[in-house]
Amino acid sequence: MKPFWKGKIASTPYVTGLNLLAAKELWEGKRRLDYVKQFSKQVSGLIRYNEMDRVVTGEFLALVMDCNGARTFELQAQSAPWSM
């Protein structure tokens, strides 16, 4: 994890996508747990998917992981000052 992102990432309370890391076909053994531990140190807040305005306004630089990206595309269509 790059130090630049520490404290600038929001995630969701739903842990969306992280369940995929449990698949042994994706990553082997300890590597999965190590990644989640490192990632959790980067996250500075939890937001719901309908709170993307908190990313648009710069409170967070990213939302990891968005379940489907629909709100992101809506905001891009409205000329929100950011991109994926």
N, CA, C and O atoms as a Maestro MAE file, in Angstrom:
{
 s_m_m2io_version
 :::
 2.0.0
}

f_m_ct {
 s_m_title
 :::
 protein
 m_atom[336] {
  # First column is atom index #
  i_m_mmod_type
  r_m_x_coord
  r_m_y_coord
  r_m_z_coord
  i_m_residue_number
  s_m_chain_name
  s_m_pdb_residue_name
  s_m_pdb_atom_name
  i_m_atomic_number
  :::
  1 25 0.838 -1.178 0.000 1 A "MET " " N  " 7
  2 3 0.000 0.000 0.000 1 A "MET " " CA " 6
  3 2 0.886 1.247 0.000 1 A "MET " " C  " 6
  4 15 1.852 1.347 0.757 1 A "MET " " O  " 8
  5 25 0.541 2.158 -0.841 2 A "LYS " " N  " 7
  6 3 1.320 3.386 -0.928 2 A "LYS " " CA " 6
  7 2 0.951 4.324 0.224 2 A "LYS " " C  " 6
  8 15 -0.233 4.533 0.487 2 A "LYS " " O  " 8
  9 25 1.943 4.888 0.910 3 A "PRO " " N  " 7
  10 3 1.677 5.792 2.022 3 A "PRO " " CA " 6
  11 2 0.796 6.987 1.636 3 A "PRO " " C  " 6
  12 15 0.078 7.518 2.483 3 A "PRO " " O  " 8
  13 25 0.844 7.413 0.377 4 A "PHE " " N  " 7
  14 3 0.040 8.540 -0.086 4 A "PHE " " CA " 6
  15 2 -1.435 8.358 0.253 4 A "PHE " " C  " 6
  16 15 -2.113 9.331 0.584 4 A "PHE " " O  " 8
  17 25 -1.942 7.135 0.176 5 A "TRP " " N  " 7
  18 3 -3.368 6.876 0.356 5 A "TRP " " CA " 6
  19 2 -3.811 6.790 1.810 5 A "TRP " " C  " 6
  20 15 -5.011 6.824 2.084 5 A "TRP " " O  " 8
  21 25 -2.878 6.680 2.745 6 A "LYS " " N  " 7
  22 3 -3.253 6.513 4.147 6 A "LYS " " CA " 6
  23 2 -4.093 7.692 4.629 6 A "LYS " " C  " 6
  24 15 -3.691 8.850 4.519 6 A "LYS " " O  " 8
  25 25 -5.254 7.373 5.160 7 A "GLY " " N  " 7
  26 3 -6.146 8.398 5.685 7 A "GLY " " CA " 6
  27 2 -6.999 9.099 4.640 7 A "GLY " " C  " 6
  28 15 -7.735 10.029 4.968 7 A "GLY " " O  " 8
  29 25 -6.911 8.668 3.387 8 A "LYS " " N  " 7
  30 3 -7.649 9.329 2.306 8 A "LYS " " CA " 6
  31 2 -8.683 8.410 1.666 8 A "LYS " " C  " 6
  32 15 -9.359 8.801 0.715 8 A "LYS " " O  " 8
  33 25 -8.806 7.201 2.180 9 A "ILE " " N  " 7
  34 3 -9.691 6.205 1.589 9 A "ILE " " CA " 6
  35 2 -10.877 5.957 2.504 9 A "ILE " " C  " 6
  36 15 -10.737 5.836 3.721 9 A "ILE " " O  " 8
  37 25 -12.044 5.884 1.887 10 A "ALA " " N  " 7
  38 3 -13.240 5.443 2.592 10 A "ALA " " CA " 6
  39 2 -13.568 4.047 2.111 10 A "ALA " " C  " 6
  40 15 -13.246 3.672 0.983 10 A "ALA " " O  " 8
  41 25 -14.200 3.294 2.961 11 A "SER " " N  " 7
  42 3 -14.716 1.993 2.572 11 A "SER " " CA " 6
  43 2 -16.154 1.928 3.061 11 A "SER " " C  " 6
  44 15 -16.681 2.906 3.592 11 A "SER " " O  " 8
  45 25 -16.774 0.797 2.885 12 A "THR " " N  " 7
  46 3 -18.155 0.658 3.320 12 A "THR " " CA " 6
  47 2 -18.222 -0.261 4.532 12 A "THR " " C  " 6
  48 15 -17.328 -1.081 4.742 12 A "THR " " O  " 8
  49 25 -19.263 -0.128 5.320 13 A "PRO " " N  " 7
  50 3 -19.403 -1.050 6.449 13 A "PRO " " CA " 6
  51 2 -19.814 -2.442 6.006 13 A "PRO " " C  " 6
  52 15 -19.894 -3.352 6.831 13 A "PRO " " O  " 8
  53 25 -20.077 -2.625 4.720 14 A "TYR " " N  " 7
  54 3 -20.567 -3.897 4.201 14 A "TYR " " CA " 6
  55 2 -19.454 -4.843 3.793 14 A "TYR " " C  " 6
  56 15 -19.737 -6.003 3.492 14 A "TYR " " O  " 8
  57 25 -18.210 -4.410 3.768 15 A "VAL " " N  " 7
  58 3 -17.047 -5.206 3.399 15 A "VAL " " CA " 6
  59 2 -17.218 -5.810 1.999 15 A "VAL " " C  " 6
  60 15 -16.783 -6.932 1.743 15 A "VAL " " O  " 8
  61 25 -17.841 -5.070 1.119 16 A "THR " " N  " 7
  62 3 -18.087 -5.534 -0.239 16 A "THR " " CA " 6
  63 2 -16.781 -5.835 -0.954 16 A "THR " " C  " 6
  64 15 -15.841 -5.040 -0.922 16 A "THR " " O  " 8
  65 25 -16.737 -6.968 -1.584 17 A "GLY " " N  " 7
  66 3 -15.580 -7.351 -2.383 17 A "GLY " " CA " 6
  67 2 -14.478 -8.043 -1.610 17 A "GLY " " C  " 6
  68 15 -13.767 -8.879 -2.168 17 A "GLY " " O  " 8
  69 25 -14.322 -7.720 -0.353 18 A "LEU " " N  " 7
  70 3 -13.241 -8.347 0.408 18 A "LEU " " CA " 6
  71 2 -13.504 -9.837 0.616 18 A "LEU " " C  " 6
  72 15 -12.576 -10.614 0.835 18 A "LEU " " O  " 8
  73 25 -14.775 -10.227 0.547 19 A "ASN " " N  " 7
  74 3 -15.074 -11.657 0.657 19 A "ASN " " CA " 6
  75 2 -14.451 -12.448 -0.492 19 A "ASN " " C  " 6
  76 15 -14.166 -13.636 -0.347 19 A "ASN " " O  " 8
  77 25 -14.242 -11.791 -1.629 20 A "LEU " " N  " 7
  78 3 -13.623 -12.478 -2.764 20 A "LEU " " CA " 6
  79 2 -12.177 -12.867 -2.474 20 A "LEU " " C  " 6
  80 15 -11.658 -13.818 -3.057 20 A "LEU " " O  " 8
  81 25 -11.533 -12.136 -1.580 21 A "LEU " " N  " 7
  82 3 -10.149 -12.462 -1.245 21 A "LEU " " CA " 6
  83 2 -10.037 -13.801 -0.516 21 A "LEU " " C  " 6
  84 15 -8.956 -14.384 -0.433 21 A "LEU " " O  " 8
  85 25 -11.148 -14.273 0.003 22 A "ALA " " N  " 7
  86 3 -11.130 -15.560 0.697 22 A "ALA " " CA " 6
  87 2 -11.012 -16.736 -0.271 22 A "ALA " " C  " 6
  88 15 -10.720 -17.860 0.139 22 A "ALA " " O  " 8
  89 25 -11.237 -16.471 -1.540 23 A "ALA " " N  " 7
  90 3 -11.144 -17.545 -2.533 23 A "ALA " " CA " 6
  91 2 -9.687 -17.978 -2.689 23 A "ALA " " C  " 6
  92 15 -8.831 -17.177 -3.067 23 A "ALA " " O  " 8
  93 25 -9.417 -19.230 -2.400 24 A "LYS " " N  " 7
  94 3 -8.028 -19.707 -2.478 24 A "LYS " " CA " 6
  95 2 -7.472 -19.656 -3.889 24 A "LYS " " C  " 6
  96 15 -6.256 -19.682 -4.080 24 A "LYS " " O  " 8
  97 25 -8.362 -19.584 -4.893 25 A "GLU " " N  " 7
  98 3 -7.903 -19.482 -6.277 25 A "GLU " " CA " 6
  99 2 -7.338 -18.098 -6.600 25 A "GLU " " C  " 6
  100 15 -6.582 -17.947 -7.561 25 A "GLU " " O  " 8
  101 25 -7.694 -17.100 -5.814 26 A "LEU " " N  " 7
  102 3 -7.228 -15.735 -6.063 26 A "LEU " " CA " 6
  103 2 -5.860 -15.491 -5.431 26 A "LEU " " C  " 6
  104 15 -4.897 -15.161 -6.122 26 A "LEU " " O  " 8
  105 25 -5.787 -15.656 -4.123 27 A "TRP " " N  " 7
  106 3 -4.528 -15.467 -3.407 27 A "TRP " " CA " 6
  107 2 -4.338 -16.625 -2.455 27 A "TRP " " C  " 6
  108 15 -5.304 -17.164 -1.915 27 A "TRP " " O  " 8
  109 25 -3.111 -16.999 -2.254 28 A "GLU " " N  " 7
  110 3 -2.808 -18.124 -1.378 28 A "GLU " " CA " 6
  111 2 -2.657 -17.686 0.076 28 A "GLU " " C  " 6
  112 15 -2.160 -16.598 0.367 28 A "GLU " " O  " 8
  113 25 -3.088 -18.538 0.957 29 A "GLY " " N  " 7
  114 3 -2.875 -18.466 2.393 29 A "GLY " " CA " 6
  115 2 -2.785 -17.110 3.062 29 A "GLY " " C  " 6
  116 15 -3.721 -16.313 3.015 29 A "GLY " " O  " 8
  117 25 -1.659 -16.864 3.678 30 A "LYS " " N  " 7
  118 3 -1.429 -15.682 4.506 30 A "LYS " " CA " 6
  119 2 -1.518 -14.376 3.716 30 A "LYS " " C  " 6
  120 15 -1.796 -13.323 4.291 30 A "LYS " " O  " 8
  121 25 -1.289 -14.434 2.438 31 A "ARG " " N  " 7
  122 3 -1.305 -13.220 1.610 31 A "ARG " " CA " 6
  123 2 -2.648 -12.486 1.686 31 A "ARG " " C  " 6
  124 15 -2.687 -11.256 1.684 31 A "ARG " " O  " 8
  125 25 -3.732 -13.237 1.752 32 A "ARG " " N  " 7
  126 3 -5.066 -12.628 1.844 32 A "ARG " " CA " 6
  127 2 -5.208 -11.816 3.120 32 A "ARG " " C  " 6
  128 15 -5.627 -10.659 3.085 32 A "ARG " " O  " 8
  129 25 -4.862 -12.419 4.234 33 A "LEU " " N  " 7
  130 3 -4.979 -11.753 5.528 33 A "LEU " " CA " 6
  131 2 -4.038 -10.551 5.610 33 A "LEU " " C  " 6
  132 15 -4.414 -9.501 6.131 33 A "LEU " " O  " 8
  133 25 -2.833 -10.701 5.103 34 A "ASP " " N  " 7
  134 3 -1.877 -9.586 5.097 34 A "ASP " " CA " 6
  135 2 -2.424 -8.385 4.332 34 A "ASP " " C  " 6
  136 15 -2.298 -7.244 4.777 34 A "ASP " " O  " 8
  137 25 -3.036 -8.654 3.175 35 A "TYR " " N  " 7
  138 3 -3.602 -7.558 2.383 35 A "TYR " " CA " 6
  139 2 -4.697 -6.834 3.153 35 A "TYR " " C  " 6
  140 15 -4.695 -5.604 3.213 35 A "TYR " " O  " 8
  141 25 -5.620 -7.564 3.736 36 A "VAL " " N  " 7
  142 3 -6.730 -6.939 4.457 36 A "VAL " " CA " 6
  143 2 -6.209 -6.136 5.647 36 A "VAL " " C  " 6
  144 15 -6.720 -5.052 5.930 36 A "VAL " " O  " 8
  145 25 -5.219 -6.645 6.335 37 A "LYS " " N  " 7
  146 3 -4.631 -5.902 7.458 37 A "LYS " " CA " 6
  147 2 -4.008 -4.592 6.981 37 A "LYS " " C  " 6
  148 15 -4.205 -3.549 7.604 37 A "LYS " " O  " 8
  149 25 -3.262 -4.639 5.884 38 A "GLN " " N  " 7
  150 3 -2.642 -3.432 5.343 38 A "GLN " " CA " 6
  151 2 -3.696 -2.450 4.840 38 A "GLN " " C  " 6
  152 15 -3.601 -1.248 5.087 38 A "GLN " " O  " 8
  153 25 -4.691 -2.960 4.139 39 A "PHE " " N  " 7
  154 3 -5.754 -2.118 3.614 39 A "PHE " " CA " 6
  155 2 -6.504 -1.414 4.744 39 A "PHE " " C  " 6
  156 15 -6.802 -0.224 4.643 39 A "PHE " " O  " 8
  157 25 -6.806 -2.134 5.804 40 A "SER " " N  " 7
  158 3 -7.578 -1.540 6.904 40 A "SER " " CA " 6
  159 2 -6.850 -0.361 7.544 40 A "SER " " C  " 6
  160 15 -7.493 0.538 8.085 40 A "SER " " O  " 8
  161 25 -5.530 -0.353 7.492 41 A "LYS " " N  " 7
  162 3 -4.755 0.767 8.039 41 A "LYS " " CA " 6
  163 2 -4.835 2.000 7.150 41 A "LYS " " C  " 6
  164 15 -4.569 3.110 7.611 41 A "LYS " " O  " 8
  165 25 -5.190 1.825 5.903 42 A "GLN " " N  " 7
  166 3 -5.308 2.932 4.956 42 A "GLN " " CA " 6
  167 2 -6.663 3.645 5.073 42 A "GLN " " C  " 6
  168 15 -6.764 4.842 4.806 42 A "GLN " " O  " 8
  169 25 -7.685 2.912 5.467 43 A "VAL " " N  " 7
  170 3 -9.055 3.428 5.506 43 A "VAL " " CA " 6
  171 2 -9.222 4.395 6.674 43 A "VAL " " C  " 6
  172 15 -8.842 4.096 7.807 43 A "VAL " " O  " 8
  173 25 -9.799 5.563 6.376 44 A "SER " " N  " 7
  174 3 -10.004 6.546 7.441 44 A "SER " " CA " 6
  175 2 -11.471 6.789 7.758 44 A "SER " " C  " 6
  176 15 -11.783 7.556 8.668 44 A "SER " " O  " 8
  177 25 -12.385 6.146 7.017 45 A "GLY " " N  " 7
  178 3 -13.794 6.324 7.306 45 A "GLY " " CA " 6
  179 2 -14.651 5.323 6.575 45 A "GLY " " C  " 6
  180 15 -14.237 4.726 5.582 45 A "GLY " " O  " 8
  181 25 -15.854 5.151 7.083 46 A "LEU " " N  " 7
  182 3 -16.830 4.265 6.454 46 A "LEU " " CA " 6
  183 2 -17.987 5.107 5.941 46 A "LEU " " C  " 6
  184 15 -18.525 5.946 6.663 46 A "LEU " " O  " 8
  185 25 -18.364 4.876 4.688 47 A "ILE " " N  " 7
  186 3 -19.500 5.584 4.099 47 A "ILE " " CA " 6
  187 2 -20.386 4.594 3.369 47 A "ILE " " C  " 6
  188 15 -19.950 3.506 2.990 47 A "ILE " " O  " 8
  189 25 -21.640 4.988 3.177 48 A "ARG " " N  " 7
  190 3 -22.562 4.168 2.392 48 A "ARG " " CA " 6
  191 2 -22.418 4.553 0.928 48 A "ARG " " C  " 6
  192 15 -21.862 5.604 0.607 48 A "ARG " " O  " 8
  193 25 -22.916 3.707 0.049 49 A "TYR " " N  " 7
  194 3 -22.793 3.959 -1.388 49 A "TYR " " CA " 6
  195 2 -23.470 5.259 -1.809 49 A "TYR " " C  " 6
  196 15 -23.024 5.906 -2.756 49 A "TYR " " O  " 8
  197 25 -24.530 5.646 -1.125 50 A "ASN " " N  " 7
  198 3 -25.229 6.873 -1.499 50 A "ASN " " CA " 6
  199 2 -24.557 8.127 -0.955 50 A "ASN " " C  " 6
  200 15 -25.114 9.219 -1.073 50 A "ASN " " O  " 8
  201 25 -23.393 7.998 -0.372 51 A "GLU " " N  " 7
  202 3 -22.664 9.146 0.161 51 A "GLU " " CA " 6
  203 2 -21.434 9.505 -0.680 51 A "GLU " " C  " 6
  204 15 -20.448 10.022 -0.154 51 A "GLU " " O  " 8
  205 25 -21.494 9.233 -1.973 52 A "MET " " N  " 7
  206 3 -20.370 9.530 -2.856 52 A "MET " " CA " 6
  207 2 -20.042 11.017 -2.914 52 A "MET " " C  " 6
  208 15 -18.942 11.389 -3.324 52 A "MET " " O  " 8
  209 25 -20.978 11.873 -2.510 53 A "ASP " " N  " 7
  210 3 -20.673 13.303 -2.481 53 A "ASP " " CA " 6
  211 2 -19.522 13.587 -1.528 53 A "ASP " " C  " 6
  212 15 -18.847 14.607 -1.671 53 A "ASP " " O  " 8
  213 25 -19.286 12.722 -0.574 54 A "ARG " " N  " 7
  214 3 -18.160 12.897 0.348 54 A "ARG " " CA " 6
  215 2 -16.825 12.661 -0.353 54 A "ARG " " C  " 6
  216 15 -15.794 13.177 0.079 54 A "ARG " " O  " 8
  217 25 -16.845 11.886 -1.426 55 A "VAL " " N  " 7
  218 3 -15.650 11.697 -2.254 55 A "VAL " " CA " 6
  219 2 -15.527 12.874 -3.218 55 A "VAL " " C  " 6
  220 15 -14.439 13.417 -3.407 55 A "VAL " " O  " 8
  221 25 -16.640 13.262 -3.823 56 A "VAL " " N  " 7
  222 3 -16.643 14.371 -4.785 56 A "VAL " " CA " 6
  223 2 -16.129 15.662 -4.132 56 A "VAL " " C  " 6
  224 15 -15.395 16.424 -4.761 56 A "VAL " " O  " 8
  225 25 -16.507 15.903 -2.896 57 A "THR " " N  " 7
  226 3 -16.098 17.136 -2.216 57 A "THR " " CA " 6
  227 2 -14.677 17.081 -1.675 57 A "THR " " C  " 6
  228 15 -14.156 18.089 -1.198 57 A "THR " " O  " 8
  229 25 -14.041 15.907 -1.745 58 A "GLY " " N  " 7
  230 3 -12.651 15.791 -1.325 58 A "GLY " " CA " 6
  231 2 -12.444 15.325 0.101 58 A "GLY " " C  " 6
  232 15 -11.304 15.232 0.556 58 A "GLY " " O  " 8
  233 25 -13.521 15.030 0.819 59 A "GLU " " N  " 7
  234 3 -13.350 14.503 2.173 59 A "GLU " " CA " 6
  235 2 -12.532 13.206 2.126 59 A "GLU " " C  " 6
  236 15 -11.692 12.952 2.989 59 A "GLU " " O  " 8
  237 25 -12.798 12.397 1.101 60 A "PHE " " N  " 7
  238 3 -12.020 11.184 0.822 60 A "PHE " " CA " 6
  239 2 -11.591 11.254 -0.632 60 A "PHE " " C  " 6
  240 15 -12.281 11.858 -1.453 60 A "PHE " " O  " 8
  241 25 -10.462 10.646 -0.960 61 A "LEU " " N  " 7
  242 3 -10.024 10.613 -2.354 61 A "LEU " " CA " 6
  243 2 -10.546 9.402 -3.098 61 A "LEU " " C  " 6
  244 15 -10.546 9.378 -4.328 61 A "LEU " " O  " 8
  245 25 -10.991 8.393 -2.358 62 A "ALA " " N  " 7
  246 3 -11.475 7.174 -3.014 62 A "ALA " " CA " 6
  247 2 -12.432 6.427 -2.105 62 A "ALA " " C  " 6
  248 15 -12.365 6.530 -0.880 62 A "ALA " " O  " 8
  249 25 -13.325 5.672 -2.732 63 A "LEU " " N  " 7
  250 3 -14.174 4.711 -2.039 63 A "LEU " " CA " 6
  251 2 -13.749 3.334 -2.522 63 A "LEU " " C  " 6
  252 15 -13.803 3.043 -3.717 63 A "LEU " " O  " 8
  253 25 -13.334 2.501 -1.603 64 A "VAL " " N  " 7
  254 3 -12.896 1.154 -1.925 64 A "VAL " " CA " 6
  255 2 -13.657 0.208 -1.002 64 A "VAL " " C  " 6
  256 15 -13.428 0.257 0.207 64 A "VAL " " O  " 8
  257 25 -14.465 -0.572 -1.453 65 A "MET " " N  " 7
  258 3 -14.831 -0.997 -2.774 65 A "MET " " CA " 6
  259 2 -16.289 -0.629 -2.996 65 A "MET " " C  " 6
  260 15 -17.129 -0.826 -2.118 65 A "MET " " O  " 8
  261 25 -16.578 -0.106 -4.147 66 A "ASP " " N  " 7
  262 3 -17.942 0.230 -4.538 66 A "ASP " " CA " 6
  263 2 -18.572 -1.035 -5.121 66 A "ASP " " C  " 6
  264 15 -17.928 -1.749 -5.889 66 A "ASP " " O  " 8
  265 25 -19.820 -1.313 -4.761 67 A "CYS " " N  " 7
  266 3 -20.402 -2.590 -5.184 67 A "CYS " " CA " 6
  267 2 -20.687 -2.665 -6.676 67 A "CYS " " C  " 6
  268 15 -20.584 -3.744 -7.259 67 A "CYS " " O  " 8
  269 25 -21.045 -1.543 -7.318 68 A "ASN " " N  " 7
  270 3 -21.326 -1.647 -8.752 68 A "ASN " " CA " 6
  271 2 -20.947 -0.413 -9.565 68 A "ASN " " C  " 6
  272 15 -20.999 -0.462 -10.794 68 A "ASN " " O  " 8
  273 25 -20.579 0.655 -8.942 69 A "GLY " " N  " 7
  274 3 -20.134 1.843 -9.671 69 A "GLY " " CA " 6
  275 2 -21.238 2.702 -10.241 69 A "GLY " " C  " 6
  276 15 -20.947 3.713 -10.881 69 A "GLY " " O  " 8
  277 25 -22.492 2.343 -10.037 70 A "ALA " " N  " 7
  278 3 -23.607 3.090 -10.638 70 A "ALA " " CA " 6
  279 2 -23.601 4.553 -10.210 70 A "ALA " " C  " 6
  280 15 -23.749 5.440 -11.052 70 A "ALA " " O  " 8
  281 25 -23.433 4.820 -8.918 71 A "ARG " " N  " 7
  282 3 -23.440 6.209 -8.441 71 A "ARG " " CA " 6
  283 2 -22.245 6.974 -9.002 71 A "ARG " " C  " 6
  284 15 -22.353 8.168 -9.281 71 A "ARG " " O  " 8
  285 25 -21.142 6.319 -9.165 72 A "THR " " N  " 7
  286 3 -19.960 6.951 -9.756 72 A "THR " " CA " 6
  287 2 -20.258 7.427 -11.167 72 A "THR " " C  " 6
  288 15 -19.918 8.552 -11.534 72 A "THR " " O  " 8
  289 25 -20.890 6.579 -11.952 73 A "PHE " " N  " 7
  290 3 -21.228 6.954 -13.323 73 A "PHE " " CA " 6
  291 2 -22.251 8.088 -13.367 73 A "PHE " " C  " 6
  292 15 -22.175 8.952 -14.240 73 A "PHE " " O  " 8
  293 25 -23.197 8.093 -12.444 74 A "GLU " " N  " 7
  294 3 -24.178 9.184 -12.365 74 A "GLU " " CA " 6
  295 2 -23.476 10.510 -12.092 74 A "GLU " " C  " 6
  296 15 -23.767 11.519 -12.733 74 A "GLU " " O  " 8
  297 25 -22.562 10.500 -11.148 75 A "LEU " " N  " 7
  298 3 -21.847 11.729 -10.790 75 A "LEU " " CA " 6
  299 2 -20.937 12.196 -11.926 75 A "LEU " " C  " 6
  300 15 -20.804 13.397 -12.159 75 A "LEU " " O  " 8
  301 25 -20.318 11.261 -12.626 76 A "GLN " " N  " 7
  302 3 -19.506 11.642 -13.777 76 A "GLN " " CA " 6
  303 2 -20.367 12.314 -14.845 76 A "GLN " " C  " 6
  304 15 -19.948 13.292 -15.463 76 A "GLN " " O  " 8
  305 25 -21.566 11.788 -15.059 77 A "ALA " " N  " 7
  306 3 -22.481 12.370 -16.049 77 A "ALA " " CA " 6
  307 2 -22.894 13.772 -15.649 77 A "ALA " " C  " 6
  308 15 -23.249 14.583 -16.504 77 A "ALA " " O  " 8
  309 25 -22.852 14.066 -14.350 78 A "GLN " " N  " 7
  310 3 -23.206 15.399 -13.863 78 A "GLN " " CA " 6
  311 2 -21.957 16.293 -13.770 78 A "GLN " " C  " 6
  312 15 -22.000 17.364 -13.165 78 A "GLN " " O  " 8
  313 25 -20.861 15.848 -14.366 79 A "SER " " N  " 7
  314 3 -19.596 16.596 -14.400 79 A "SER " " CA " 6
  315 2 -18.971 16.764 -13.026 79 A "SER " " C  " 6
  316 15 -18.388 17.807 -12.728 79 A "SER " " O  " 8
  317 25 -19.090 15.755 -12.199 80 A "ALA " " N  " 7
  318 3 -18.404 15.795 -10.906 80 A "ALA " " CA " 6
  319 2 -16.897 15.929 -11.159 80 A "ALA " " C  " 6
  320 15 -16.386 15.383 -12.137 80 A "ALA " " O  " 8
  321 25 -16.187 16.647 -10.291 81 A "PRO " " N  " 7
  322 3 -14.759 16.935 -10.525 81 A "PRO " " CA " 6
  323 2 -13.819 15.798 -10.180 81 A "PRO " " C  " 6
  324 15 -12.866 16.000 -9.427 81 A "PRO " " O  " 8
  325 25 -14.058 14.612 -10.708 82 A "TRP " " N  " 7
  326 3 -13.189 13.473 -10.456 82 A "TRP " " CA " 6
  327 2 -13.481 12.382 -11.464 82 A "TRP " " C  " 6
  328 15 -14.457 12.457 -12.211 82 A "TRP " " O  " 8
  329 25 -12.648 11.387 -11.482 83 A "SER " " N  " 7
  330 3 -12.854 10.274 -12.410 83 A "SER " " CA " 6
  331 2 -12.459 8.987 -11.728 83 A "SER " " C  " 6
  332 15 -11.873 8.997 -10.645 83 A "SER " " O  " 8
  333 25 -12.786 7.867 -12.374 84 A "MET " " N  " 7
  334 3 -12.462 6.555 -11.833 84 A "MET " " CA " 6
  335 2 -11.044 6.187 -12.183 84 A "MET " " C  " 6
  336 15 -10.577 5.109 -11.815 84 A "MET " " O  " 8
  :::
 }
 m_bond[335] {
  # First column is bond index #
  i_m_from
  i_m_to
  i_m_order
  :::
  1 1 2 1
  2 2 3 1
  3 3 4 2
  4 3 5 1
  5 5 6 1
  6 6 7 1
  7 7 8 2
  8 7 9 1
  9 9 10 1
  10 10 11 1
  11 11 12 2
  12 11 13 1
  13 13 14 1
  14 14 15 1
  15 15 16 2
  16 15 17 1
  17 17 18 1
  18 18 19 1
  19 19 20 2
  20 19 21 1
  21 21 22 1
  22 22 23 1
  23 23 24 2
  24 23 25 1
  25 25 26 1
  26 26 27 1
  27 27 28 2
  28 27 29 1
  29 29 30 1
  30 30 31 1
  31 31 32 2
  32 31 33 1
  33 33 34 1
  34 34 35 1
  35 35 36 2
  36 35 37 1
  37 37 38 1
  38 38 39 1
  39 39 40 2
  40 39 41 1
  41 41 42 1
  42 42 43 1
  43 43 44 2
  44 43 45 1
  45 45 46 1
  46 46 47 1
  47 47 48 2
  48 47 49 1
  49 49 50 1
  50 50 51 1
  51 51 52 2
  52 51 53 1
  53 53 54 1
  54 54 55 1
  55 55 56 2
  56 55 57 1
  57 57 58 1
  58 58 59 1
  59 59 60 2
  60 59 61 1
  61 61 62 1
  62 62 63 1
  63 63 64 2
  64 63 65 1
  65 65 66 1
  66 66 67 1
  67 67 68 2
  68 67 69 1
  69 69 70 1
  70 70 71 1
  71 71 72 2
  72 71 73 1
  73 73 74 1
  74 74 75 1
  75 75 76 2
  76 75 77 1
  77 77 78 1
  78 78 79 1
  79 79 80 2
  80 79 81 1
  81 81 82 1
  82 82 83 1
  83 83 84 2
  84 83 85 1
  85 85 86 1
  86 86 87 1
  87 87 88 2
  88 87 89 1
  89 89 90 1
  90 90 91 1
  91 91 92 2
  92 91 93 1
  93 93 94 1
  94 94 95 1
  95 95 96 2
  96 95 97 1
  97 97 98 1
  98 98 99 1
  99 99 100 2
  100 99 101 1
  101 101 102 1
  102 102 103 1
  103 103 104 2
  104 103 105 1
  105 105 106 1
  106 106 107 1
  107 107 108 2
  108 107 109 1
  109 109 110 1
  110 110 111 1
  111 111 112 2
  112 111 113 1
  113 113 114 1
  114 114 115 1
  115 115 116 2
  116 115 117 1
  117 117 118 1
  118 118 119 1
  119 119 120 2
  120 119 121 1
  121 121 122 1
  122 122 123 1
  123 123 124 2
  124 123 125 1
  125 125 126 1
  126 126 127 1
  127 127 128 2
  128 127 129 1
  129 129 130 1
  130 130 131 1
  131 131 132 2
  132 131 133 1
  133 133 134 1
  134 134 135 1
  135 135 136 2
  136 135 137 1
  137 137 138 1
  138 138 139 1
  139 139 140 2
  140 139 141 1
  141 141 142 1
  142 142 143 1
  143 143 144 2
  144 143 145 1
  145 145 146 1
  146 146 147 1
  147 147 148 2
  148 147 149 1
  149 149 150 1
  150 150 151 1
  151 151 152 2
  152 151 153 1
  153 153 154 1
  154 154 155 1
  155 155 156 2
  156 155 157 1
  157 157 158 1
  158 158 159 1
  159 159 160 2
  160 159 161 1
  161 161 162 1
  162 162 163 1
  163 163 164 2
  164 163 165 1
  165 165 166 1
  166 166 167 1
  167 167 168 2
  168 167 169 1
  169 169 170 1
  170 170 171 1
  171 171 172 2
  172 171 173 1
  173 173 174 1
  174 174 175 1
  175 175 176 2
  176 175 177 1
  177 177 178 1
  178 178 179 1
  179 179 180 2
  180 179 181 1
  181 181 182 1
  182 182 183 1
  183 183 184 2
  184 183 185 1
  185 185 186 1
  186 186 187 1
  187 187 188 2
  188 187 189 1
  189 189 190 1
  190 190 191 1
  191 191 192 2
  192 191 193 1
  193 193 194 1
  194 194 195 1
  195 195 196 2
  196 195 197 1
  197 197 198 1
  198 198 199 1
  199 199 200 2
  200 199 201 1
  201 201 202 1
  202 202 203 1
  203 203 204 2
  204 203 205 1
  205 205 206 1
  206 206 207 1
  207 207 208 2
  208 207 209 1
  209 209 210 1
  210 210 211 1
  211 211 212 2
  212 211 213 1
  213 213 214 1
  214 214 215 1
  215 215 216 2
  216 215 217 1
  217 217 218 1
  218 218 219 1
  219 219 220 2
  220 219 221 1
  221 221 222 1
  222 222 223 1
  223 223 224 2
  224 223 225 1
  225 225 226 1
  226 226 227 1
  227 227 228 2
  228 227 229 1
  229 229 230 1
  230 230 231 1
  231 231 232 2
  232 231 233 1
  233 233 234 1
  234 234 235 1
  235 235 236 2
  236 235 237 1
  237 237 238 1
  238 238 239 1
  239 239 240 2
  240 239 241 1
  241 241 242 1
  242 242 243 1
  243 243 244 2
  244 243 245 1
  245 245 246 1
  246 246 247 1
  247 247 248 2
  248 247 249 1
  249 249 250 1
  250 250 251 1
  251 251 252 2
  252 251 253 1
  253 253 254 1
  254 254 255 1
  255 255 256 2
  256 255 257 1
  257 257 258 1
  258 258 259 1
  259 259 260 2
  260 259 261 1
  261 261 262 1
  262 262 263 1
  263 263 264 2
  264 263 265 1
  265 265 266 1
  266 266 267 1
  267 267 268 2
  268 267 269 1
  269 269 270 1
  270 270 271 1
  271 271 272 2
  272 271 273 1
  273 273 274 1
  274 274 275 1
  275 275 276 2
  276 275 277 1
  277 277 278 1
  278 278 279 1
  279 279 280 2
  280 279 281 1
  281 281 282 1
  282 282 283 1
  283 283 284 2
  284 283 285 1
  285 285 286 1
  286 286 287 1
  287 287 288 2
  288 287 289 1
  289 289 290 1
  290 290 291 1
  291 291 292 2
  292 291 293 1
  293 293 294 1
  294 294 295 1
  295 295 296 2
  296 295 297 1
  297 297 298 1
  298 298 299 1
  299 299 300 2
  300 299 301 1
  301 301 302 1
  302 302 303 1
  303 303 304 2
  304 303 305 1
  305 305 306 1
  306 306 307 1
  307 307 308 2
  308 307 309 1
  309 309 310 1
  310 310 311 1
  311 311 312 2
  312 311 313 1
  313 313 314 1
  314 314 315 1
  315 315 316 2
  316 315 317 1
  317 317 318 1
  318 318 319 1
  319 319 320 2
  320 319 321 1
  321 321 322 1
  322 322 323 1
  323 323 324 2
  324 323 325 1
  325 325 326 1
  326 326 327 1
  327 327 328 2
  328 327 329 1
  329 329 330 1
  330 330 331 1
  331 331 332 2
  332 331 333 1
  333 333 334 1
  334 334 335 1
  335 335 336 2
  :::
 }
}
